[in-house]
């Protein structure tokens, strides 16, 4: 069974709450978090695709622990690696070469190589616009180093001269992208990567070329962005003053006496313009705030960053979710009345910011004319619980967002604390409600959440509920991904629009992205292309920069520009493995048939049960499954599988079923469904269903997932306990889209399991509020007899 505990991408589940490991939670920090994986993949791309290098290089580790102290060793090593580097005119080869040239001090050669790389990027299909800005930080570094080496200027003056020269040549948009690179890049994480390289090489007398290239690339990044951290912030402010008018810490008062804080940036030479609002709870550095507004100002909009109540300059205690509908609506009303506004406001942003757009849409202020939620969360639907099962990764989030005017990075970034909390709770068998007691710090927000295990009026007050969606008649573009929290609640929101506002202009775009990718695309914090997601190659047509979708979308709404070409119909989806985008008028129309698989009692290969396409005839049989939910002896077990494409899957807490081999290429696109017939000895259990493509090469590729508390499967607003010993039925309505072309010879694998892990609530089936259950309530192990009349129906596209 695929569980949060079994995947390193668990922290990407839903960034309405940023990942429980590290750092920040602002969009910049979230992207940096993804950048860690991105950087590793980029380094593999640099070192592997074209030539397997056998050269080794004598190496003597620096005697100091300071990672930036290798001022002589690194250039000398780079020179030796360059001497052996084959001539490779590919983008990866040019990228590798200019970095080595910069470390070696060959600045003119590096400038020439960067120019060649940019020219190549301009003619590639994958985001050619990055040629205008990705290498600029390195170009500035090269020119500054060359100027300083000549002895004409000190480091600060040399950098300022190079910065001003480059930014003077840049139009507003590429300059904003370069500035975003400076603000979004985490120098601390770069230092950590370099220190890791040095630690790995500790005691070694030789480095192979791959290791040397990795070390030198990380050393260069630290050098470039260390220098930028010292000098770029003031220079960016200077450049902003030339291009934009800014208003900081604007306190916007509401009629009821509350207030929210806003930051405004607008083009200096423009008149009245539409405004684009990002309403967020993530308040990090002033530079990051400025950078997020700058992106919209650079595209000839008024960029407004609004903060939830109690954040930045807003007085009072910060709050999450509870007042955002009123607060965002009040801010939109204020924007529409400003002298620089043409009276129209669009909203954008992902995760929590995606939720905030729906909170505003609950009130539908008159100035709100369009929204673009990316991987939006829906409180009570997918955060802090999904399928009415609460997630542990949200537990630290209130400390991060609600303990001050700005984000509490220290508390939130204490990954060891939160990991130990999960493990201690799991091992102890104590009630879920005791998490804060085990941690030792009160967490009233989390306590309030788990006091509402049903989707009741507490959650319904936060976003549109049922017929309230009928008022959302403005253009809506939802963006989502298939993996790791990528959909967020996007599919839920789109389903509600289909049901209650079918005539509206609403679009869904979904592809092979996770929660971050749906917000930002396939570029890392430095603008480098990452074409693999947790082991799965990202098809070329899906390699998008989501910023390049955002502004054409709003240009279409506000400036009568053509509609973005990808939005050919209401549902726009990439068929993974087929490298093609397809388009449908509805979610249901993604498929034109279904394949129905019944649970087979017979055994197939790999110890899996069979999936049978024919309905069982004659006497029914059952497939027994037993799990001891009180047994926590597995707390130290190593994770199994968990990547999007992996060589193993976790079946410890469930049963695996496998289909026949498909004779031809088979497209599965849409939402799966089904019915599970069973007899159990408990009043409740938490169900997990995972679907995989088992390729002829033996790889498992995630297709879709589903989680629910059995007692809420029929109605998330009301709990209906099971009757032990009696046959019962669960109707399954999938909520995570899939689209994949299975190759001939592939098989469908379904893992039918029970949630038992340290990262989520554990429902032992007593019938009590699950937050109050302990192992003492578990009694006998959970026993389920799955009847062979049970089936899963997967959506099939035949043409």
TORMAR-443628 format. One record per residue (C-alpha): residue in three letters; x, y, z. Coordinates in pm, whole numbers, padded with zeros to 5 digits, always signed. Layout:
TORMAR-443628
alaXYZ
...
END
This chain:
TORMAR-443628
unk+00000+00000+00000
unk+00132+00342-00088
unk+00147+00540+00236
unk+00280+00877+00337
unk+00543+00702+00544
unk+00673+00515+00243
unk+00761+00808+00021
unk+01008+01090+00042
unk+00754+01298-00144
unk+00513+01279+00146
unk+00604+01631+00240
unk+00460+01745-00090
unk+00118+01605-00006
unk-00075+01929+00019
unk+00093+02262+00051
unk-00202+02437+00199
unk+00032+02332+00469
unk+00386+02335+00352
unk+00599+02022+00397
unk+00670+01911+00749
unk+01039+01900+00683
unk+01231+02214+00633
unk+01221+02563+00589
unk+00969+02812+00501
unk+00621+02753+00359
unk+00609+03059+00144
unk+00577+02982-00227
unk+00945+03064-00262
unk+01043+02820+00011
unk+00810+02554-00120
unk+00974+02581-00456
unk+01316+02562-00294
unk+01204+02243-00123
unk+01123+02092-00459
unk+01453+02231-00584
unk+01642+01987-00362
unk+01514+01697-00563
unk+01544+01906-00879
unk+01913+01971-00812
unk+01989+01605-00766
unk+01820+01519-01092
unk+01995+01803-01271
unk+02331+01679-01153
unk+02250+01334-01283
unk+02156+01492-01613
unk+02487+01673-01624
unk+02690+01370-01543
unk+02516+01084-01718
unk+02340+01142-02047
unk+02615+01175-02301
unk+02935+01005-02187
unk+03036+00776-01906
unk+03352+00935-01774
unk+03627+00710-01641
unk+03875+00982-01548
unk+03972+01033-01188
unk+04142+01332-01026
unk+04377+01358-00734
unk+04195+01519-00443
unk+04294+01661-00111
unk+04007+01768+00110
unk+04018+02125+00247
unk+04151+02143+00600
unk+03888+02397+00707
unk+03521+02322+00762
unk+03422+02642+00581
unk+03273+02531+00249
unk+03370+02857+00078
unk+03735+02839+00178
unk+03858+02629-00115
unk+03966+02929-00318
unk+04265+02753-00473
unk+04162+02387-00476
unk+03839+02433-00669
unk+03973+02637-00966
unk+04262+02397-01006
unk+04027+02096-01000
unk+03793+02265-01249
unk+04083+02327-01486
unk+04177+01958-01480
unk+03818+01845-01540
unk+03781+02092-01825
unk+04093+01951-01988
unk+03926+01609-02014
unk+03576+01730-02091
unk+03455+01612-02434
unk+03312+01863-02676
unk+02939+01831-02623
unk+02718+02087-02802
unk+02400+01967-02632
unk+02226+02190-02379
unk+02341+01965-02095
unk+02698+01971-02227
unk+02705+02349-02260
unk+02551+02389-01917
unk+02817+02166-01764
unk+03098+02346-01949
unk+03017+02704-01854
unk+02994+02612-01487
unk+03335+02451-01493
unk+03476+02748-01684
unk+03345+02989-01423
unk+03505+02796-01138
unk+03829+02773-01334
unk+03830+03151-01377
unk+03790+03136-01756
unk+03530+03412-01758
unk+03541+03508-02126
unk+03508+03144-02228
unk+03219+03099-01986
unk+03040+03403-02130
unk+03079+03261-02479
unk+02948+02920-02367
unk+02650+03078-02193
unk+02565+03267-02511
unk+02577+02939-02707
unk+02359+02771-02447
unk+02100+03049-02459
unk+02092+03035-02837
unk+02028+02662-02817
unk+01751+02709-02560
unk+01579+02963-02785
unk+01533+02693-03046
unk+01416+02419-02809
unk+01052+02335-02752
unk+01078+02318-02373
unk+01030+02671-02235
unk+01252+02862-02481
unk+01186+03190-02296
unk+01422+03083-02016
unk+01710+03172-02245
unk+01643+03538-02156
unk+01712+03502-01784
unk+01842+03170-01649
unk+02214+03240-01692
unk+02199+03610-01598
unk+02309+03558-01232
unk+02611+03370-01361
unk+02681+03633-01628
unk+02677+03902-01360
unk+02911+03692-01147
unk+03152+03641-01440
unk+03166+04010-01527
unk+03204+04114-01163
unk+03484+03865-01102
unk+03665+03974-01417
unk+03634+04342-01322
unk+03755+04278-00968
unk+04044+04061-01089
unk+04163+04346-01307
unk+04205+04550-00991
unk+03989+04840-01103
unk+03708+04801-00849
unk+03646+04628-00519
unk+03401+04337-00506
unk+03094+04545-00419
unk+03156+04806-00686
unk+03240+04544-00947
unk+02919+04356-00874
unk+02710+04673-00883
unk+02857+04769-01219
unk+02789+04426-01368
unk+02439+04409-01219
unk+02337+04750-01350
unk+02475+04675-01695
unk+02283+04350-01728
unk+01956+04477-01579
unk+01967+04783-01804
unk+01947+04548-02102
unk+01661+04341-01960
unk+01295+04408-02020
unk+01063+04402-01720
unk+00967+04034-01743
unk+01313+03873-01767
unk+01443+04114-01503
unk+01162+04002-01271
unk+01254+03638-01336
unk+01619+03705-01251
unk+01517+03888-00936
unk+01293+03594-00842
unk+01591+03363-00883
unk+01784+03572-00631
unk+01499+03580-00376
unk+01381+03220-00419
unk+01722+03060-00391
unk+01818+02928-00049
unk+02185+02992+00015
unk+02164+02776+00329
unk+02049+02479+00125
unk+02325+02539-00128
unk+02580+02542+00154
unk+02432+02218+00287
unk+02463+02053-00055
unk+02826+02161-00085
unk+02906+02044+00266
unk+02747+01710+00181
unk+02975+01681-00123
unk+03280+01763+00085
unk+03177+01515+00351
unk+03131+01243+00089
unk+03480+01316-00046
unk+03635+01325+00300
unk+03933+01091+00320
unk+03928+01021-00053
unk+04247+01066-00250
unk+04069+01069-00588
unk+03739+01189-00733
unk+03575+01051-01043
unk+03458+01302-01300
unk+03094+01277-01199
unk+03179+01347-00834
unk+03415+01629-00925
unk+03155+01790-01152
unk+02893+01771-00880
unk+03128+01921-00623
unk+03233+02203-00855
unk+02875+02281-00957
unk+02766+02311-00595
unk+03072+02522-00515
unk+02985+02758-00800
unk+02624+02795-00686
unk+02740+02889-00336
unk+02987+03139-00479
unk+02737+03302-00715
unk+02451+03330-00472
unk+02666+03419-00171
unk+02785+03721-00363
unk+02431+03797-00478
unk+02298+03777-00122
unk+02542+04049-00020
unk+02485+04297-00300
unk+02175+04214-00507
unk+01895+04315-00263
unk+01979+04687-00263
unk+02045+04682-00636
unk+01708+04518-00703
unk+01538+04790-00503
unk+01721+05047-00709
unk+01609+04881-01031
unk+01252+04850-00902
unk+01241+05223-00834
unk+01320+05281-01199
unk+01043+05053-01324
unk+00768+05046-01058
unk+00578+05233-00791
unk+00550+05041-00464
unk+00338+05075-00152
unk+00442+04865+00146
unk+00250+04772+00461
unk-00082+04916+00348
unk-00338+04855+00622
unk-00680+04791+00470
unk-00959+04825+00724
unk-01284+04634+00702
unk-01631+04753+00797
unk-01645+04522+01100
unk-01323+04669+01240
unk-01073+04403+01134
unk-00790+04481+00894
unk-00549+04308+00659
unk-00207+04407+00530
unk-00123+04455+00163
unk+00179+04519-00059
unk+00127+04690-00395
unk+00359+04720-00694
unk+00256+04873-01025
unk+00428+04981-01347
unk+00556+05336-01315
unk+00444+05450-01660
unk+00097+05291-01667
unk-00247+05432-01596
unk-00541+05239-01456
unk-00483+04866-01478
unk-00646+04542-01370
unk-00493+04406-01051
unk-00377+04051-00977
unk-00406+03953-00614
unk-00223+03677-00430
unk-00387+03639-00089
unk-00169+03436+00143
unk-00083+03336+00497
unk+00283+03286+00406
unk+00480+03594+00509
unk+00853+03545+00470
unk+01115+03807+00389
unk+01044+04156+00250
unk+01251+04061-00058
unk+01029+03759-00124
unk+00714+03968-00080
unk+00845+04224-00325
unk+00943+03952-00572
unk+00598+03798-00582
unk+00428+04131-00657
unk+00699+04221-00909
unk+00608+03931-01139
unk+00262+04077-01204
unk+00384+04435-01232
unk+00635+04317-01491
unk+00345+04190-01704
unk+00164+04525-01689
unk-00074+04450-01404
unk-00094+04594-01057
unk+00061+04326-00841
unk-00100+04301-00497
unk+00009+04071-00221
unk-00248+04049+00057
unk-00194+03876+00390
unk-00442+03697+00609
unk-00566+03861+00925
unk-00298+03917+01189
unk-00002+03884+00951
unk+00268+04144+00871
unk+00117+04487+00953
unk-00228+04361+01049
unk-00293+04387+01424
unk-00417+04100+01635
unk-00359+03726+01644
unk-00313+03552+01307
unk-00582+03310+01204
unk-00613+03054+00928
unk-00918+02974+00714
unk-01181+03110+00948
unk-01205+03471+00827
unk-01047+03457+00482
unk-01376+03478+00291
unk-01454+03814+00451
unk-01096+03940+00455
unk-01012+03859+00093
unk-01343+04005-00022
unk-01280+04328+00169
unk-00935+04360+00014
unk-01079+04303-00335
unk-01338+04575-00274
unk-01059+04810-00164
unk-00848+04733-00471
unk-01138+04802-00704
unk-01176+05155-00564
unk-00811+05264-00588
unk-00711+05533-00840
unk-00465+05297-01009
unk-00729+05025-01055
unk-00959+04984-01353
unk-01205+04813-01117
unk-01117+04454-01212
unk-00932+04203-00995
unk-00801+03855-01072
unk-00666+03614-00814
unk-00399+03348-00848
unk-00177+03125-00637
unk-00154+02768-00519
unk-00225+02557-00216
unk-00346+02785+00067
unk-00362+03072-00183
unk-00574+02849-00405
unk-00812+02801-00113
unk-00819+03179-00053
unk-00956+03231-00404
unk-01244+02997-00330
unk-01298+03169+00003
unk-01336+03498-00185
unk-01564+03329-00438
unk-01794+03231-00151
unk-01869+03604-00117
unk-01824+03695-00489
unk-01722+04062-00448
unk-01818+04262-00755
unk-01459+04349-00854
unk-01351+03984-00869
unk-01350+03889-01237
unk-01133+03574-01267
unk-00940+03324-01058
unk-00658+03077-01128
unk-00620+02836-00835
unk-00327+02593-00869
unk-00341+02273-00663
unk-00584+02446-00425
unk-00662+02295-00088
unk-01015+02264+00041
unk-01037+02265+00422
unk-01220+01960+00545
unk-01195+01793+00203
unk-00822+01728+00164
unk-00667+01927+00450
unk-00622+01875+00739
unk-00810+01552+00668
unk-00876+01362+00348
unk-01155+01110+00336
unk-01220+01221+00696
unk-00878+01084+00799
unk-00648+01344+00958
unk-00288+01394+00844
unk+00003+01437+01086
unk+00206+01655+00852
unk-00031+01944+00924
unk+00041+01934+01297
unk+00346+02171+01287
unk+00183+02410+01041
unk+00000+02629+01299
unk+00330+02693+01479
unk+00479+02804+01150
unk+00202+03033+01031
unk+00016+03151+01340
unk+00285+03220+01601
unk+00387+03560+01470
unk+00358+03827+01203
unk+00611+03638+00990
unk+00667+03267+00947
unk+00837+03080+01230
unk+01097+02899+01023
unk+01293+02767+01320
unk+01005+02575+01475
unk+00866+02452+01147
unk+01205+02352+01013
unk+01281+02130+01312
unk+01226+01812+01112
unk+01371+01592+01384
unk+01114+01718+01635
unk+00819+01639+01412
unk+00956+01304+01300
unk+01014+01200+01660
unk+00665+01318+01754
unk+00508+01097+01489
unk+00715+00799+01591
unk+00657+00850+01964
unk+00283+00876+01917
unk+00270+00570+01691
unk+00481+00360+01927
unk+00289+00467+02238
unk-00055+00374+02110
unk-00194+00685+02275
unk-00494+00879+02151
unk-00445+01100+01848
unk-00573+01387+02058
unk-00261+01346+02276
unk-00021+01463+02005
unk+00015+01804+02168
unk+00072+01643+02508
unk+00345+01421+02366
unk+00501+01723+02194
unk+00471+01929+02511
unk+00339+02244+02343
unk-00032+02338+02319
unk-00166+02343+01964
unk-00518+02489+01988
unk-00567+02519+01613
unk-00496+02151+01553
unk-00717+02065+01849
unk-01000+02263+01693
unk-00956+02083+01362
unk-00972+01732+01501
unk-01282+01832+01696
unk-01463+01838+01361
unk-01413+01491+01206
unk-01723+01533+00985
unk-01746+01782+00702
unk-01977+01995+00913
unk-02072+02363+00924
unk-01727+02449+01064
unk-01567+02350+00732
unk-01861+02441+00510
unk-01833+02807+00618
unk-01486+02840+00466
unk-01550+02781+00093
unk-01859+02763-00128
unk-02089+02481-00028
unk-02322+02308-00268
unk-02548+02565-00440
unk-02312+02849-00347
unk-02097+02728-00639
unk-02375+02838-00874
unk-02271+03200-00811
unk-01918+03137-00943
unk-01986+03248-01299
unk-01652+03424-01355
unk-01377+03255-01564
unk-01193+02993-01360
unk-00873+02808-01451
unk-00784+02521-01218
unk-00436+02372-01249
unk-00342+02040-01092
unk-00113+01739-01113
unk-00166+01367-01085
unk+00086+01297-00807
unk+00177+01361-00441
unk-00095+01603-00347
unk-00075+01750-00695
unk-00452+01749-00742
unk-00509+01903-00402
unk-00883+01955-00413
unk-00885+02078-00773
unk-01098+01789-00892
unk-01346+01848-00610
unk-01382+02216-00702
unk-01421+02134-01070
unk-01686+01872-00995
unk-01883+02129-00797
unk-01864+02375-01086
unk-01980+02105-01329
unk-02274+02031-01103
unk-02385+02378-00994
unk-02250+02616-01262
unk-02236+02407-01580
unk-02271+02706-01813
unk-01973+02891-01667
unk-01638+02940-01838
unk-01438+02699-01629
unk-01123+02509-01725
unk-00911+02236-01571
unk-00554+02173-01679
unk-00388+01866-01529
unk-00069+01679-01606
unk+00226+01486-01460
unk+00300+01725-01174
unk+00308+01710-00797
unk+00184+01982-00563
unk+00470+02216-00643
unk+00484+02137-01011
unk+00119+02230-01051
unk+00205+02573-00912
unk+00541+02640-01075
unk+00605+02387-01349
unk+00922+02196-01426
unk+01188+02460-01359
unk+01384+02465-01036
unk+01462+02777-00835
unk+01750+02863-01070
unk+01540+02804-01382
unk+01692+02469-01474
unk+01468+02218-01649
unk+01380+01904-01454
unk+01227+01639-01673
unk+01188+01357-01418
unk+00943+01339-01128
unk+01024+01081-00860
unk+01157+00839-01119
unk+00898+00910-01390
unk+01015+01088-01707
unk+00796+01392-01770
unk+00676+01387-02129
unk+00818+01669-02340
unk+00478+01828-02410
unk+00414+01853-02034
unk+00733+02045-01959
unk+00569+02377-01874
unk+00655+02692-01683
unk+00328+02772-01508
unk+00414+03141-01498
unk+00388+03130-01876
unk+00035+03000-01840
unk-00070+03243-01567
unk-00023+03571-01751
unk-00157+03464-02092
unk-00465+03340-01904
unk-00523+03677-01741
unk-00437+03855-02067
unk-00718+03651-02224
unk-00961+03753-01951
unk-00860+04117-01910
unk-00690+04223-02234
unk-00878+04036-02507
unk-00573+03828-02592
unk-00620+03482-02745
unk-00708+03205-02505
unk-00401+02995-02417
unk-00368+02721-02676
unk-00365+02443-02417
unk-00716+02533-02305
unk-00898+02386-02601
unk-01186+02251-02394
unk-01304+02250-02035
unk-01084+01955-01932
unk-00728+01957-02064
unk-00510+01663-01964
unk-00174+01517-02059
unk-00172+01146-02131
unk+00145+01028-01960
unk+00348+00784-02163
unk+00183+00906-02484
unk+00336+01256-02486
unk+00014+01422-02593
unk-00241+01665-02451
unk-00605+01577-02492
unk-00918+01779-02434
unk-01271+01696-02322
unk-01590+01890-02244
unk-01624+01726-01900
unk-01454+01493-01657
unk-01683+01210-01762
unk-01597+01263-02128
unk-01230+01187-02068
unk-01329+00821-02109
unk-01575+00655-02345
unk-01585+00313-02175
unk-01473+00135-01862
unk-01286-00181-01772
unk-01438-00357-01474
unk-01217-00583-01266
unk-01349-00812-00995
unk-01139-00930-00705
unk-01021-01283-00772
unk-00955-01533-00497
unk-00694-01714-00704
unk-00327-01627-00691
unk-00127-01482-00979
unk+00240-01393-01014
unk+00444-01217-00745
unk+00214-01350-00474
unk-00066-01120-00592
unk-00431-01214-00625
unk-00595-01205-00966
unk-00813-00934-01112
unk-01096-01095-01309
unk-01276-00913-01590
unk-01578-01144-01586
unk-01830-01110-01307
unk-01825-01417-01080
unk-02091-01677-01150
unk-02223-01936-00909
unk-02123-01935-00546
unk-01942-01631-00418
unk-01613-01667-00240
unk-01422-01430-00014
unk-01063-01322+00030
unk-00959-01291+00394
unk-00741-01011+00525
unk-00631-00953+00883
unk-00425-00675+01041
unk-00344-00605+01404
unk-00384-00230+01442
unk-00254-00243+01799
unk+00079-00391+01690
unk+00337-00113+01658
unk+00645-00336+01630
unk+00684-00221+01270
unk+00774+00134+01369
unk+01135+00087+01257
unk+01057-00090+00929
unk+01222+00060+00624
unk+01001+00229+00366
unk+00913+00030+00056
unk+00871+00200-00280
unk+00685+00527-00281
unk+00817+00701-00593
unk+00591+00778-00888
unk+00786+00514-01080
unk+00947+00248-00865
unk+01057-00113-00863
unk+00855-00206-00554
unk+00528-00120-00384
unk+00425-00146-00021
unk+00173-00426+00036
unk+00237-00479+00409
unk-00103-00346+00513
unk-00313-00471+00227
unk-00370-00719-00053
unk-00242-00676-00408
unk-00436-00778-00717
unk-00299-00794-01072
unk-00474-00807-01409
unk-00384-00991-01726
unk-00135-00832-01962
unk-00288-00580-02201
unk-00242-00689-02561
unk-00230-00337-02705
unk-00157+00015-02586
unk-00441+00108-02351
unk-00531+00458-02237
unk-00681+00494-01891
unk-00808+00850-01844
unk-01050+00982-01583
unk-01174+00883-01238
unk-01197+00523-01125
unk-01498+00393-00935
unk-01625+00068-00791
unk-01802-00118-00517
unk-01646-00317-00237
unk-01855-00591-00076
unk-01722-00722+00253
unk-01781-00856+00602
unk-01578-00723+00892
unk-01557-00768+01267
unk-01525-00395+01342
unk-01748-00090+01338
unk-01510+00105+01118
unk-01176+00106+00936
unk-00979+00343+00713
unk-00949+00224+00355
unk-00670+00292+00105
unk-00679+00198-00264
unk-00375+00240-00488
unk-00369+00179-00863
unk-00048+00113-01059
unk+00066+00042-01412
unk+00300-00259-01388
unk+00518-00222-01697
unk+00674-00510-01893
unk+01008-00393-01752
unk+00885-00449-01395
unk+00832-00086-01294
unk+00531+00027-01096
unk+00391+00363-01209
unk+00132+00535-00992
unk-00204+00586-01156
unk-00443+00697-00881
unk-00513+00676-00509
unk-00815+00687-00284
unk-00853+00716+00092
unk-01163+00716+00305
unk-01294+00632+00648
unk-01546+00356+00579
unk-01806+00516+00803
unk-01793+00836+00595
unk-01760+00684+00247
unk-02126+00746+00160
unk-02146+01096+00312
unk-01853+01299+00442
unk-02092+01509+00651
unk-02235+01224+00860
unk-02082+00913+01013
unk-02253+00576+00967
unk-02082+00298+01161
unk-02052-00049+01014
unk-02233-00354+01146
unk-01984-00624+01242
unk-02052-00968+01100
unk-02296-00849+00834
unk-02232-00809+00461
unk-02183-00443+00370
unk-02098-00235+00067
unk-01879+00067+00001
unk-01943+00263-00318
unk-01614+00406-00443
unk-01609+00736-00632
unk-01248+00823-00712
unk-01137+01182-00664
unk-00785+01176-00814
unk-00764+01190-01190
unk-00537+00963-01386
unk-00433+00962-01749
unk-00178+00719-01882
unk-00120+00510-02191
unk-00026+00164-02072
unk+00216-00008-02307
unk+00141-00350-02457
unk+00233-00609-02198
unk+00152-00383-01903
unk-00081-00494-01625
unk-00304-00311-01381
unk-00219-00356-01014
unk-00461-00263-00736
unk-00358-00258-00371
unk-00653-00275-00135
unk-00536-00185+00212
unk-00595-00034+00554
unk-00425+00284+00677
unk-00175+00205+00953
unk+00123+00438+00976
unk+00281+00705+01192
unk+00177+00984+00955
unk-00201+00962+00988
unk-00477+00879+01232
unk-00521+00510+01306
unk-00881+00394+01323
unk-00898+00078+01539
unk-01269+00034+01472
unk-01424+00075+01817
unk-01679+00325+01691
unk-01553+00602+01918
unk-01422+00932+01784
unk-01098+00812+01624
unk-00905+01097+01788
unk-00996+00944+02125
unk-00911+00582+02043
unk-00603+00414+02191
unk-00454+00070+02133
unk-00656-00043+02435
unk-00967+00009+02220
unk-00837-00210+01941
unk-00932-00549+02082
unk-00898-00833+01833
unk-00717-00769+01503
unk-00923-00616+01224
unk-01060-00889+00999
unk-01209-00818+00655
unk-01344-01074+00412
unk-01351-00912+00070
unk-01622-01074-00141
unk-01541-01158-00501
unk-01844-00960-00620
unk-01637-00650-00538
unk-01509-00461-00838
unk-01304-00163-00946
unk-01393+00009-01274
unk-01116+00202-01449
unk-01194+00465-01716
unk-01097+00359-02069
unk-01039+00583-02370
unk-01073+00387-02694
unk-01034+00663-02949
END
